[in-house]
Amino acid sequence: MDVGDLRALNRLRLLREVHDGGASRTRSQLTRDLELARGTTSVLVAGLVEDELLQEKPAGEHARGRPTQIPGPHPRGPLALAADLREDSWTIAACELGGGSTVLAASGHDGTPAALNDLGAALRAHLGPRVVGVGLSASGPVREDGLLDISHLGWREVPVAEALDLGGVPLRIGNDARLAGLAEARRGHLRGVSVGLHLHVDFDPGGTLLIGGTPLTGAGGTAGEFGHMPLTGGDDPCPCGARGCLSLAVGRNALLRHLGLPAGRGRGRHEAERIIEAAAGGEPEAVKAVESNAGALGKGIGALINALDPAAVTLSGLGVALTGDTLQRACHGALMAMRRDRPPPILPSALGDRGPLVGAMESVFDAFLTREGVEFWRATRPKNEM
């Protein structure tokens, strides 16, 4: 490796540490963590400031002597646009190195693929020279060729990139549960976990298995459809085409069905929230609905633990509200005897409902924080703020 290659490698290592650390560590801490000479770090930071990738600010508190500096995102630095497309609505945020984000737009939609056209128009309105890519979290399996299925909305092989029409802007599309798991591995309870299992529950459940913080994608890019496995012993038909799916018993749709309310087609988010609130207040029928949901999810998690042997399990979305004694008991009862003495912890997400949006951001910066991505920025970076 020549001097130029080594400098480029260390530049990337430093940018990655700033990003993954939430732009919270001082220059001296980064020097120590990366095992660099102090002079090397100074030269690297100076170059990254000149390239408008980083800016240093004084730490809030420091000892006597020269003020301690914290490298963070440059005010004219790269931005990722992240979008979270749910069954009934979408949100767009602008995200900077270090993970800071600002919501730019949000809207409901009618549950048809036309929602992608409206989302594309909103994204195009926020494109600019600082945007290095768009990350999209979608509430269904996304194949490697970019086709999206959302079975309970009736979406089948929808060409996402074509509908969004973003031109040559790099686009990263991922399943919401997988991206929520990626976010948890980068900024939540699965950080540093060797084998992690993440489940995201919205209208129905999905998930991902992460090895060393990397989600497993499968041969065609659609691994993690745990909501479409027969983990609870039922045999009813599912809109996906299979029978006895976990999604028939877990998620907002299942809550609504339990109380005889209309479900499917992205309807009923607020009604499901009211059921959860009513259960917390002790309303008997709401309690039964939530307990049934939590019990089925716990049983499913137990089966997945038996099969996948994770060191930790995290839950996001509606899964946070379902985390409790009922879920834990059902999970314990589903475990093999050899696993009951030391079961993996089941933890609510550290990111709340932001996981899919954060994961979409990470997918963009994963592509940008490469030698090719950074060199392209250095050669073409904008001269004026977006």
C-alpha positions in Angstrom: 0.0 0.0 0.0 1.5 3.3 -1.1 1.3 6.6 0.8 -1.8 7.8 -1.2 -3.7 4.6 -0.5 -2.9 4.8 3.2 -4.0 8.4 3.4 -7.3 7.5 1.6 -7.8 4.6 3.9 -7.3 6.6 7.0 -9.5 9.4 5.7 -12.3 6.8 5.4 -11.6 5.3 8.8 -11.9 8.8 10.4 -15.1 9.7 8.6 -16.6 6.4 9.5 -15.7 6.8 13.2 -17.2 10.3 13.2 -20.4 9.0 11.6 -20.8 5.9 13.7 -20.0 7.8 16.9 -22.7 10.4 16.3 -20.1 13.2 15.9 -19.6 13.1 19.6 -15.9 12.2 20.1 -13.1 14.6 20.4 -10.1 14.7 18.0 -7.9 13.2 20.7 -10.4 10.3 21.4 -10.6 9.6 17.6 -6.8 9.6 17.5 -6.6 7.0 20.3 -9.4 4.8 19.0 -8.0 4.7 15.5 -4.4 4.3 16.8 -3.1 7.2 14.7 -0.3 9.6 15.4 -1.6 13.0 16.6 0.0 14.7 13.7 -1.6 12.3 11.2 -5.0 13.0 12.7 -4.4 16.8 12.4 -3.5 16.5 8.7 -6.5 14.2 8.0 -9.0 16.5 9.7 -7.5 19.6 8.0 -8.0 17.9 4.6 -11.5 16.8 5.4 -12.4 20.3 6.6 -11.0 21.7 3.3 -13.2 19.2 1.4 -16.2 20.4 3.3 -16.8 16.9 4.8 -16.1 17.8 8.4 -16.1 20.9 10.6 -14.6 21.1 14.1 -16.3 22.7 17.1 -15.1 23.2 20.6 -16.2 20.6 23.1 -18.6 21.9 25.7 -16.2 21.3 28.6 -12.4 21.0 28.5 -9.4 21.1 30.7 -7.0 24.0 30.9 -5.0 24.7 27.8 -6.0 24.5 24.1 -9.8 23.8 23.7 -10.7 20.3 22.8 -12.2 20.0 19.3 -15.0 17.7 18.1 -15.1 16.8 14.4 -18.6 16.8 13.0 -20.6 17.4 9.9 -19.7 20.4 7.7 -22.6 22.9 7.2 -22.1 22.5 3.4 -21.3 18.8 3.7 -23.0 15.7 2.2 -26.6 14.9 2.9 -28.6 11.7 2.6 -32.3 11.9 1.9 -34.1 9.1 3.9 -37.7 8.1 3.2 -39.9 5.8 5.3 -42.8 4.5 3.2 -45.4 2.9 5.4 -48.7 1.3 4.4 -50.6 4.5 5.0 -48.1 7.4 5.0 -44.5 8.4 4.3 -41.9 10.7 5.8 -38.8 12.3 4.3 -35.8 13.5 6.3 -32.4 15.1 5.5 -29.6 13.4 7.3 -26.0 14.5 7.8 -22.8 12.7 8.7 -23.0 11.7 12.4 -26.7 10.7 12.1 -28.4 14.1 12.7 -31.6 14.4 10.8 -34.4 16.9 10.0 -37.8 15.9 8.9 -38.6 17.7 5.6 -42.0 16.4 4.6 -44.7 13.9 5.6 -48.0 12.8 4.1 -50.7 10.2 4.2 -51.5 8.2 1.0 -54.3 6.0 -0.3 -52.5 2.7 -0.2 -52.1 2.3 -3.9 -48.7 2.3 -5.8 -49.6 5.9 -6.9 -48.2 6.8 -3.5 -44.7 6.3 -5.0 -45.3 9.0 -7.6 -46.3 11.5 -4.9 -43.3 10.5 -2.8 -41.0 10.8 -5.8 -42.2 14.4 -6.4 -41.6 15.3 -2.8 -38.1 13.8 -2.9 -37.2 15.6 -6.2 -38.2 18.9 -4.5 -35.5 18.4 -1.9 -32.7 17.2 -4.2 -29.7 19.4 -4.5 -25.9 19.3 -5.0 -25.3 18.2 -1.4 -27.5 15.1 -1.7 -25.3 12.0 -2.2 -28.1 9.5 -2.3 -31.7 8.6 -1.4 -32.5 5.7 1.0 -36.0 4.3 1.0 -37.5 2.0 3.6 -40.5 0.1 2.3 -43.0 -1.9 4.3 -42.7 -5.1 2.2 -40.1 -7.4 0.7 -37.8 -5.8 -1.9 -36.1 -8.0 -4.4 -32.6 -7.4 -5.6 -34.0 -6.0 -8.9 -35.9 -3.3 -6.9 -39.4 -4.8 -7.3 -41.6 -4.3 -4.2 -44.4 -6.5 -2.9 -46.8 -5.4 -0.1 -49.3 -8.3 0.1 -51.9 -6.8 2.4 -52.0 -3.7 0.1 -52.2 -5.8 -3.0 -48.9 -4.5 -4.4 -47.1 -7.0 -6.5 -43.8 -6.5 -8.3 -44.0 -2.7 -8.2 -41.0 -1.0 -9.9 -40.0 1.5 -7.2 -37.1 3.3 -9.0 -39.2 3.9 -12.1 -42.1 5.3 -10.0 -39.9 7.6 -7.9 -38.2 8.9 -11.1 -35.1 10.4 -9.3 -32.9 10.5 -12.4 -29.3 9.6 -11.7 -29.4 10.1 -8.0 -28.2 6.9 -6.2 -31.2 5.1 -4.7 -31.0 2.4 -2.0 -34.2 0.5 -1.3 -34.7 -1.8 1.6 -37.3 -3.6 3.7 -38.4 -1.6 6.7 -37.7 -4.4 9.2 -34.2 -5.0 7.8 -33.3 -1.3 7.9 -34.7 -1.0 11.4 -32.4 -3.9 12.4 -29.4 -2.2 10.7 -30.2 1.0 12.6 -30.3 -1.0 15.9 -26.9 -2.5 15.1 -25.4 0.9 14.4 -27.0 3.1 17.0 -29.0 0.9 19.4 -29.0 -2.3 21.6 -27.5 -4.5 18.9 -24.4 -2.5 18.5 -21.4 -4.8 19.0 -23.7 -7.9 19.2 -22.2 -10.8 17.2 -25.6 -12.4 16.3 -28.7 -10.2 16.7 -32.3 -10.8 15.8 -34.5 -7.7 15.2 -38.3 -7.7 14.7 -40.2 -4.7 13.5 -44.0 -4.7 14.0 -46.3 -2.3 12.2 -49.4 -3.5 10.5 -47.7 -6.9 10.4 -44.3 -8.2 11.6 -41.0 -8.7 9.8 -37.4 -8.9 10.8 -33.8 -9.6 10.1 -30.9 -11.7 11.4 -27.7 -9.7 11.8 -24.2 -11.2 11.8 -21.6 -8.8 13.0 -24.0 -6.0 12.5 -24.8 -6.9 8.9 -28.3 -8.0 8.0 -28.6 -11.3 6.0 -30.4 -10.6 2.7 -30.9 -14.1 1.3 -30.3 -15.2 -2.3 -32.9 -12.8 -3.8 -32.8 -10.0 -1.2 -36.0 -10.9 0.6 -34.8 -12.8 3.7 -36.4 -12.0 7.0 -40.1 -12.4 6.2 -40.7 -13.9 9.7 -44.2 -12.6 9.6 -45.0 -15.2 6.9 -43.9 -18.2 8.7 -46.4 -20.6 10.4 -45.0 -20.0 13.9 -48.2 -20.0 16.0 -50.0 -23.2 14.8 -52.8 -21.6 12.8 -53.9 -22.6 9.3 -55.9 -19.6 8.1 -55.0 -18.2 4.6 -52.8 -15.1 4.5 -52.9 -12.4 1.8 -49.3 -13.3 0.9 -50.5 -16.7 -0.4 -49.3 -18.9 2.5 -51.3 -20.2 5.4 -51.0 -19.9 9.2 -48.7 -16.9 9.0 -47.5 -15.1 12.2 -48.8 -11.8 10.7 -52.4 -13.1 11.1 -51.9 -12.9 14.9 -49.4 -10.1 15.3 -49.5 -6.4 14.3 -52.0 -3.6 14.0 -54.1 -5.6 11.5 -54.4 -8.4 14.1 -55.4 -6.0 16.8 -58.2 -4.6 14.6 -59.4 -8.0 13.6 -59.6 -9.1 17.2 -62.1 -6.4 17.9 -64.0 -6.9 14.7 -62.8 -3.6 13.1 -61.9 -3.2 9.4 -58.3 -4.2 8.7 -56.0 -4.3 5.8 -55.2 -1.9 2.9 -53.3 0.3 5.4 -56.4 1.2 7.4 -56.7 1.7 11.1 -53.3 3.0 12.4 -55.0 5.4 14.8 -57.7 2.8 15.8 -54.9 0.4 16.7 -53.2 3.1 18.9 -56.5 3.6 20.7 -56.8 -0.1 21.4 -53.3 0.0 23.0 -54.2 3.0 25.0 -57.5 1.4 26.1 -55.6 -1.8 27.2 -53.2 0.3 29.3 -56.3 1.7 31.0 -57.7 -1.7 31.7 -60.5 -2.0 29.2 -61.2 -5.8 29.1 -61.6 -6.3 25.4 -58.7 -4.2 24.5 -56.6 -6.1 27.1 -57.5 -9.4 25.4 -56.6 -8.1 22.0 -53.2 -6.8 23.1 -52.4 -9.9 25.2 -53.3 -12.1 22.3 -50.9 -10.1 20.1 -48.1 -10.2 22.6 -48.6 -13.9 23.3 -48.4 -14.8 19.6 -45.3 -12.6 19.1 -43.6 -14.2 22.1 -44.3 -17.6 20.8 -42.9 -16.7 17.4 -39.8 -15.2 19.0 -39.2 -18.4 20.9 -39.4 -20.4 17.7 -36.9 -18.0 16.0 -34.5 -18.2 19.0 -34.6 -22.0 18.8 -33.7 -21.8 15.1 -31.3 -18.9 14.9 -29.6 -18.8 18.3 -29.2 -15.0 18.6 -27.3 -13.3 21.4 -30.0 -10.6 21.7 -33.4 -9.8 20.4 -34.7 -6.3 19.8 -38.2 -5.1 18.9 -39.3 -1.9 17.2 -42.6 -0.3 16.1 -45.6 -1.8 17.8 -43.3 -4.5 19.2 -42.2 -1.9 21.8 -45.8 -1.8 23.2 -46.0 -5.6 23.2 -42.8 -6.1 25.2 -43.9 -7.2 28.7 -44.7 -10.2 30.9 -47.1 -11.9 28.4 -44.6 -11.8 25.6 -41.8 -13.1 27.9 -43.9 -15.9 29.2 -45.0 -17.0 25.8 -41.4 -16.9 24.5 -40.1 -18.9 27.5 -42.8 -21.6 26.9 -41.7 -21.9 23.2 -38.0 -22.3 24.0 -36.2 -25.6 23.9 -35.3 -26.8 27.4 -31.6 -26.3 26.7 -32.2 -22.5 26.0 -34.3 -21.7 29.0 -31.5 -21.3 31.5 -29.8 -18.6 29.5 -32.3 -17.1 27.0 -31.2 -14.0 25.0 -32.5 -10.7 26.3 -35.6 -9.2 24.5 -35.3 -5.5 24.4 -37.4 -2.6 23.1 -35.6 -0.6 20.4 -33.4 2.2 21.5 -34.6 4.2 18.5 -38.4 4.1 19.0 -40.2 4.3 15.7 -37.3 6.0 13.9 -35.5 2.7 13.1 -36.6 2.4 9.4 -35.7 6.0 8.6 -32.4 5.8 10.4 -31.6 2.5 8.6 -32.4 4.2 5.2 -29.9 6.9 6.1 -27.3 4.3 7.0 -27.7 2.6 3.6 -26.9 5.8 1.8 -23.8 6.6 3.9 -22.6 3.0 3.6 -22.4 3.6 -0.1 -21.0 7.1 0.2 -18.2 6.3 2.8 -16.1 4.4 0.2 -13.0 5.6 -1.6 -15.1 6.1 -4.7 -17.8 8.0 -3.0 -15.5 10.4 -1.1 -13.3 11.0 -4.2 -16.4 11.8 -6.3 -17.5 14.3 -3.6 -14.0 15.9 -3.5 -14.0 16.3 -7.3 -17.6 17.6 -7.7 -18.6 19.1 -4.3 -20.9 22.1 -4.4 -19.5 25.5 -3.9 -22.7 26.9 -2.4 -25.1 25.6 0.3 -28.1 23.7 -0.9 
